[in-house]
Amino acid sequence: LLCSCQVDPSTQVTMVRSLKVIGAVLSLFAGATSALTVQTPAQRSISSTGAWGTVDEIRRVPSTSSVDAPVRDNLVMMPATIERAPVKTRGAGPAVLDRPAVEKKQSKEPVKEKQRTGSEAWEVRIYNDGLNTREFVARCLVQVAGLSEMDAYQTMMRAHQHGLAVVGRYVYELAEMYYDALKSNGIVCDIVPVDEEK
């Protein structure tokens, strides 16, 4: 149909898309219905177009009688999903993996780490050095040891004026962590066990 009326370009695009969709649906419908139709052997002549022209192929079914009986196409319908064997679980809930058994060697010697820790109180100390600025040391004490800005400033000033300052008393693991972090930032420090009996 040709029309001499004026149509908006967006409407034209929509109409073209609609026609393409309708054409695709009709071709699918025609293909599906032709596969399910009943044909006689004489009607099975198919004309198909290949890449180099038209090929005529005639399917002949040997007949046992003189009358052409209708023959149905052999069409195998496959399921849309793959059938899988159900997974068997012990219970109704999700499967849970068991933890692998690990053999532990029991030694009669106490662990060296515990011998080293001694008491639960360890002091982290910083020393005055000429490399780091006072502001940098105070900032590291705030970030690493979690001191307030005022406590960090006072600790830094004690180290600056007296050469040594105690950051705090901690259990060994925490003191070691603070020591490692301060040392990695370039601050001269150490950890010392504290005798609580004094």
DRENFIMAR-285727 format. One line per 4 residues: number of its first residue (from 1); for each residue z, y, x negated of N, C-alpha, C, CB. Coordinates in steps of 0.1 Angstrom, whole numbers. Atoms other than C-alpha are relative to their C-alpha. Glycine has a CB too. Example, Ala and Ser with C-alpha at 12.3 -4.5 7.8 and 13.67 -1.06 7.14 Angstrom:
2
1	0,-12,-9,78,-45,-123,0,12,-9,12,0,10; 0,-11,9,71,-11,-137,8,11,8,-14,5,-4
This chain:
198
1	0,-12,-8,0,0,0,0,12,-9,12,0,9; 1,-13,7,-10,34,-13,4,11,10,-14,2,-6; -5,-11,-8,8,64,0,-3,13,-7,15,-2,4; 2,-13,6,-1,100,-6,12,9,1,-12,7,6
5	-12,-9,-2,35,112,1,7,1,-14,9,-7,10; -8,-3,13,57,127,-27,13,-8,1,2,15,-1; -12,8,1,85,104,-38,8,4,-13,-2,-15,0; -8,-4,11,114,113,-61,-1,-10,-11,15,2,4
9	1,10,11,111,96,-96,11,-10,0,-1,7,-14; -11,10,0,145,80,-94,-1,-10,12,14,7,2; 3,10,-11,135,65,-60,-11,-9,-4,-3,8,13; 11,9,5,103,52,-76,6,-11,-9,-10,8,-7
13	-5,10,9,123,35,-103,8,-11,8,10,7,-11; -8,9,-8,147,20,-77,-10,-10,8,9,7,10; 10,8,-7,117,7,-57,-6,-10,-9,-10,9,7; 6,10,9,101,-9,-87,9,-11,-4,-5,8,-13
17	-10,10,4,133,-26,-97,2,-10,12,13,6,-3; -2,8,-12,137,-38,-61,-11,-10,2,2,8,13; 11,9,-1,102,-52,-61,0,-11,-10,-13,8,-1; -1,10,11,108,-70,-94,10,-11,4,3,6,-13
21	-10,9,-4,139,-86,-80,-5,-9,11,13,7,4; 6,7,-11,122,-96,-48,-10,-10,-5,-6,9,11; 10,9,5,93,-111,-67,7,-12,-8,-9,7,-10; -7,11,8,117,-131,-90,6,-10,10,10,6,-9
25	-6,9,-10,136,-145,-60,-10,-8,7,8,9,10; 11,7,-7,104,-154,-42,-6,-11,-9,-11,9,5; 5,11,9,91,-173,-73,10,-11,-2,-4,7,-13; -9,11,1,123,-192,-76,1,-8,12,14,6,-3
29	0,7,-13,123,-200,-39,-12,-9,1,1,10,11; 12,8,-1,87,-212,-41,0,-12,-9,-12,9,-3; -1,11,9,94,-233,-71,9,-11,5,4,5,-14; -10,9,-5,124,-249,-55,-6,-8,12,13,7,4
33	5,7,-11,106,-257,-23,-12,-9,-3,-4,10,11; 12,8,4,75,-271,-40,5,-13,-7,-9,7,-9; -5,12,6,97,-296,-59,6,-9,10,11,4,-10; -6,8,-10,112,-308,-27,-9,-5,11,12,7,6
37	9,4,-11,81,-312,-6,-5,-14,-2,-12,10,0; 5,13,0,66,-345,3,-15,1,-1,4,-8,13; 15,-1,2,30,-350,-10,-6,-14,-1,-3,8,-13; 7,13,1,5,-377,-8,-6,0,-14,-11,-2,11
41	6,0,14,-11,-389,-41,-13,9,-1,-4,-14,-3; 12,-9,1,-43,-370,-32,3,14,-1,-9,-3,13; -4,-14,0,-24,-338,-28,7,4,-14,10,3,11; -8,-2,12,-8,-342,-63,-8,7,-11,6,-12,-5
45	9,-7,10,-36,-323,-81,7,13,-3,-15,1,5; -6,-13,4,-20,-295,-100,-9,7,-9,14,-3,-7; 8,-9,8,-38,-266,-115,10,9,-8,-11,8,8; -10,-9,7,-18,-250,-143,-8,8,-11,11,-9,-7
49	6,-9,10,-27,-222,-167,7,-1,-13,-1,14,5; -6,1,13,-20,-229,-204,-4,13,-8,-5,-12,-7; 2,-11,8,-23,-206,-233,-15,2,-3,7,-1,-14; 15,-1,3,-61,-214,-238,-9,-2,13,-4,-10,-10
53	8,1,-12,-72,-216,-202,6,-9,11,-14,-5,-3; -5,8,-11,-69,-237,-171,-1,-15,-3,-8,3,13; -1,15,2,-59,-274,-173,2,-6,13,11,-4,-10; -1,8,-13,-65,-297,-143,6,-13,-3,-13,-1,7
57	-6,13,2,-42,-326,-142,2,-7,13,14,2,-7; -1,7,-12,-43,-352,-116,9,-12,-2,-14,-5,5; -9,11,1,-14,-375,-110,-4,-10,10,15,5,3; 4,11,-9,-24,-408,-95,11,-10,0,-13,-6,-4
61	-10,10,-2,1,-432,-81,-8,-13,5,11,4,10; 7,12,-4,-12,-468,-78,6,-4,14,2,-12,-10; -4,3,-14,-11,-477,-41,-1,-15,2,-8,8,10; 0,14,-3,-3,-511,-28,-7,-2,14,14,-6,1
65	7,1,-13,-19,-504,6,-12,9,0,10,3,12; 12,-8,0,-51,-488,16,3,14,6,-10,-7,9; -3,-13,-6,-33,-459,34,9,8,-11,9,-2,13; -8,-9,9,-20,-430,13,13,3,6,-8,13,-4
69	-13,-3,-5,17,-430,19,6,12,-8,10,-13,-2; -6,-11,6,37,-399,12,10,-4,-11,8,9,10; -9,3,11,55,-399,-22,8,12,-3,-9,-5,-13; -9,-11,3,85,-379,-31,1,2,-15,14,-3,6
73	-2,-3,14,88,-362,-65,13,-6,-5,-1,15,-3; -12,5,6,113,-378,-88,7,12,-6,-2,-11,-11; -7,-12,4,137,-349,-91,14,-4,-3,-1,12,10; -14,3,3,170,-353,-109,8,12,-1,1,-8,-14
77	-8,-12,0,196,-328,-101,12,-2,-10,5,4,14; -11,1,9,222,-322,-129,11,9,4,-5,3,-15; -11,-9,-4,256,-309,-123,1,13,-8,14,-7,-1; -1,-13,7,263,-273,-133,10,0,-11,2,12,10
81	-11,1,10,294,-282,-152,0,-14,-6,14,3,6; -1,13,7,300,-310,-177,13,-7,4,0,2,-16; -12,8,-4,323,-337,-165,7,-5,-13,-5,-12,8; -8,4,12,351,-343,-190,11,-9,6,6,12,-7
85	-11,8,-4,377,-370,-189,13,8,0,2,-12,-10; -12,-9,-1,411,-355,-179,9,-4,-12,7,-3,13; -9,2,11,436,-350,-207,13,-5,6,2,13,-8; -12,6,-5,466,-372,-202,12,6,-8,0,-15,-1
89	-12,-5,6,500,-356,-209,12,-8,6,2,16,3; -11,8,-5,534,-371,-206,7,6,12,10,0,-11; -6,-6,-12,547,-346,-181,-10,9,7,13,9,-5; 9,-8,-8,534,-321,-157,-3,14,-7,6,3,14
93	2,-13,7,537,-291,-181,-9,-1,-11,14,5,-4; 9,-1,12,518,-280,-212,5,-10,-11,-1,14,-5; -3,9,11,517,-303,-242,8,8,-11,-13,-6,-6; -8,-6,10,543,-296,-269,0,-8,-12,15,2,5
97	0,8,12,540,-306,-305,14,-2,-5,-9,7,-11; -13,3,6,569,-322,-322,0,5,-14,3,-15,0; -1,-5,14,582,-307,-354,0,-12,-10,14,8,-1; 1,11,10,573,-329,-384,14,-2,-7,-11,3,-10
101	-12,4,6,602,-347,-400,-1,4,-15,4,-15,2; 0,-3,15,611,-333,-435,12,-6,-6,0,16,-1; -11,6,7,632,-352,-459,7,10,-9,-4,-12,-8; -7,-9,8,659,-331,-474,7,-7,-11,10,9,9
105	-7,6,11,672,-339,-508,14,6,-1,-8,1,-14; -14,-5,1,710,-336,-509,4,0,-15,10,-8,9; -5,0,14,722,-324,-543,15,3,0,-8,11,-8; -14,-1,1,758,-325,-553,4,13,-7,7,-11,-7
109	-3,-12,7,755,-293,-573,-1,12,10,-9,3,-12; 2,-11,-8,761,-260,-555,-12,9,-4,13,9,0; 12,-8,2,732,-236,-552,4,11,-10,-6,5,13; -3,-10,9,730,-212,-581,1,14,6,-11,0,-11
113	0,-13,-6,723,-183,-558,14,3,6,-10,0,12; -14,-3,-6,757,-187,-541,10,2,-11,4,-12,9; -9,-2,11,774,-190,-574,-1,15,-6,-2,-10,-12; 3,-13,5,758,-157,-584,5,11,9,-15,2,-2
117	-4,-11,-9,768,-138,-553,14,3,-1,-4,-4,14; -14,-3,1,805,-142,-558,5,5,13,2,11,-11; -6,-5,-12,821,-119,-533,-12,6,9,10,11,-3; 10,-5,-10,803,-103,-503,-3,15,-3,4,-2,14
121	2,-14,2,805,-68,-518,-7,3,-13,13,8,0; 8,-4,11,778,-54,-541,-3,14,1,-13,-9,-2; 3,-15,0,773,-18,-551,-14,2,-6,10,7,-9; 13,-4,5,739,-3,-555,3,14,-7,-11,1,11
125	-3,-13,7,741,25,-582,-14,6,-4,9,-3,-12; 11,-7,6,716,51,-592,5,8,-12,-8,9,10; -4,-7,12,715,69,-625,-9,13,-1,-2,-8,-13; 8,-12,2,703,104,-635,-11,-3,-11,10,12,-5
129	11,2,10,669,104,-652,-8,13,0,-9,-12,3; 8,-13,1,646,132,-664,-14,-2,6,0,4,-14; 14,2,-5,615,117,-648,-2,4,15,-4,-15,-1; 2,-2,-15,621,120,-610,7,13,4,6,-12,8
133	-6,-12,-6,627,152,-591,12,-3,9,-10,9,7; -11,2,-9,659,156,-571,-4,-3,14,10,11,-1; 5,2,-14,639,159,-539,-6,-14,2,-10,11,3; 6,13,-1,620,127,-546,11,-11,1,-9,-3,-12
137	-11,10,0,653,107,-553,6,1,14,10,3,-11; -7,-1,-13,669,121,-521,-9,-6,11,3,14,4; 10,5,-10,637,112,-500,0,-15,-1,-14,5,-3; 0,15,1,637,76,-514,13,-6,5,-2,-4,-15
141	-13,5,-5,674,72,-506,0,0,16,12,8,-5; 2,0,-14,666,82,-470,-9,-11,5,-5,14,5; 10,9,-4,636,60,-467,4,-15,-3,-14,3,-6; -3,14,4,649,29,-485,13,-4,5,-1,-1,-15
145	-13,4,-3,686,28,-480,5,4,14,10,5,-10; -3,-4,-13,686,45,-446,12,10,1,4,-12,9; -11,-10,0,711,72,-456,-5,13,8,3,4,-15; 3,-13,-6,712,105,-437,-5,9,-11,12,6,9
149	5,-10,10,696,135,-454,11,6,-8,-9,11,7; -12,-6,6,730,150,-461,6,-10,-10,10,4,10; -6,10,9,744,117,-476,-9,-2,-12,3,-13,7; 10,2,11,712,112,-497,1,12,-9,-14,-2,6
153	0,-12,9,714,148,-510,13,-1,-8,0,13,8; -12,0,7,751,144,-519,0,-11,-11,12,-2,9; 1,11,10,745,110,-536,-9,4,-12,-6,-13,6; 9,-4,11,716,124,-556,7,11,-9,-13,6,6
157	-7,-10,8,737,154,-567,11,-6,-9,6,11,9; -11,7,9,766,131,-579,-7,-6,-12,7,-10,9; 7,6,11,740,112,-600,-5,11,-9,-12,-9,5; 5,-11,9,726,145,-613,11,6,-8,-7,10,9
161	-10,-7,7,759,160,-622,9,-9,-9,9,7,10; -9,9,7,779,129,-633,-7,-11,-7,10,-6,10; 7,11,7,751,106,-645,-1,-13,8,6,-2,-13; 0,13,-7,759,79,-620,5,3,14,10,-10,-7
165	-5,-1,-14,763,76,-582,-2,-13,7,-8,12,8; 1,12,-8,770,48,-558,-7,3,13,15,-6,3; 7,-2,-12,745,45,-530,8,-6,12,-14,-7,-1; -8,7,-11,767,20,-510,3,-14,-4,-8,0,13
169	-4,14,2,783,-14,-508,-6,-8,11,16,-1,0; 8,9,-9,763,-42,-493,2,-14,-3,-15,4,0; 0,15,4,761,-80,-491,-11,-1,-10,-3,-9,13; 9,2,12,741,-94,-520,-15,1,4,2,-13,-6
173	14,0,-4,708,-99,-501,-5,14,3,-3,-9,12; 4,-14,-3,707,-63,-488,1,8,-12,10,5,11; 0,-7,12,718,-49,-521,-12,-3,-9,14,-3,-8; 11,4,8,691,-68,-539,-13,6,6,-2,-15,0
177	12,-6,-6,665,-55,-514,-1,15,-2,0,-3,16; 0,-14,3,676,-19,-518,-3,3,-15,13,6,4; 2,-1,14,676,-24,-556,-15,-1,-3,8,-10,-8; 14,3,2,641,-38,-556,-9,12,5,-5,-13,6
181	7,-11,-5,628,-10,-534,1,13,-8,4,2,15; -3,-12,8,644,18,-554,-7,-1,-13,15,3,-1; 6,3,13,632,2,-586,-15,2,0,4,-14,-6; 14,-1,-2,596,0,-573,-5,14,2,-5,-9,12
185	4,-14,-2,597,37,-565,3,8,-13,8,6,11; -2,-6,13,607,44,-602,13,6,-2,-11,11,-1; -13,-6,2,643,53,-597,8,-10,-8,7,2,14; -8,8,9,667,40,-624,13,-4,8,4,7,-13
189	-12,5,-8,693,18,-606,4,-14,-4,-4,0,15; -4,14,2,712,-14,-607,10,-5,11,7,-2,-14; -10,5,-10,735,-37,-586,11,-6,-8,-7,-10,10; -12,4,7,770,-45,-596,10,-7,10,7,11,-8
193	-10,5,-9,795,-69,-580,13,8,0,3,-15,-3; -13,-8,-1,827,-53,-567,11,-9,2,-2,10,12; -12,8,-2,861,-68,-571,8,7,12,8,-1,-13; -7,-6,-11,878,-63,-537,15,-1,-1,-4,-8,13
197	-14,2,2,912,-73,-550,7,12,-6,3,-12,-9; -6,-12,6,917,-40,-569,5,10,9,-10,6,-9
